[in-house]
Amino acid sequence: MANVEIYTKTTCPFCHRAKALLSQKGATYQEIPIDGDADKRNEMITRSGRTTVPQIFINAQHIGGCDDLYALDARADLDRLLK
């Protein structure tokens, strides 16, 4: 099973959509909330080069945000990455 990490904020609707898709796929993931946590937010920016949430990593490979995750699924590449 793939190692999935997702940086999130509690109030982010895109975070909820991304987590829902991962759950639907049967993927387990480590959620890293960055609400009010400057160190975790900086870690996310350093790793992804982006300041928005969610930021998703599969096996330490940066996937991107919610739209990127859904695009991967539409191309049928997400299942392969989650194996």
C-alpha positions in Angstrom: 0.0 0.0 0.0 1.2 3.5 -0.9 2.3 6.0 1.7 -0.1 8.9 1.3 0.4 12.3 3.1 -2.0 15.2 2.8 -1.5 18.6 4.2 -4.9 20.1 5.2 -6.8 22.9 6.9 -10.0 22.1 8.8 -12.2 24.6 6.9 -10.9 23.7 3.4 -13.6 22.2 1.1 -10.9 21.0 -1.3 -9.2 19.1 1.5 -12.5 17.3 2.3 -13.0 16.4 -1.4 -9.5 15.0 -1.7 -9.8 13.0 1.5 -13.2 11.6 0.3 -11.6 10.4 -3.0 -8.7 8.8 -1.2 -11.1 7.1 1.2 -13.3 6.0 -1.7 -10.2 4.4 -3.3 -9.6 2.5 0.0 -6.3 4.4 0.6 -5.1 5.1 4.1 -3.4 8.5 4.5 -1.6 10.5 7.0 -3.4 13.9 7.5 -1.1 16.7 8.4 -3.2 19.7 9.6 -1.5 23.0 9.2 -4.1 25.2 11.0 -2.2 27.7 13.1 1.0 25.6 12.7 3.7 27.7 11.0 6.3 25.0 11.1 4.0 22.4 9.4 2.9 25.1 6.8 6.6 25.9 6.1 7.4 22.2 5.8 4.5 21.9 3.2 5.7 24.9 1.2 9.3 23.6 1.2 8.2 20.2 0.0 5.6 21.3 -2.5 6.6 24.8 -3.6 3.0 25.8 -3.1 1.1 27.7 -0.4 -2.4 26.3 -0.9 -4.0 23.3 0.7 -4.4 20.4 0.2 -1.0 19.3 -0.9 -0.8 15.6 -1.5 2.2 13.3 -1.6 2.1 9.6 -2.6 5.3 7.7 -1.8 7.0 11.1 -1.2 6.2 12.2 -4.8 4.3 15.5 -4.9 1.0 15.0 -6.6 -0.4 18.5 -6.1 -3.8 19.6 -4.8 -7.3 18.4 -5.1 -7.8 19.1 -8.8 -4.5 17.4 -9.6 -5.7 14.3 -7.6 -9.0 14.2 -9.5 -7.1 14.6 -12.8 -4.9 11.6 -11.9 -8.0 9.6 -11.2 -9.6 10.6 -14.5 -6.5 9.4 -16.3 -6.7 6.1 -14.3 -3.2 6.8 -12.9 -4.3 7.2 -9.3 -5.1 3.5 -8.8 -1.6 2.6 -10.1 0.1 5.1 -7.7 -1.9 3.9 -4.7 -0.9 0.2 -5.2 
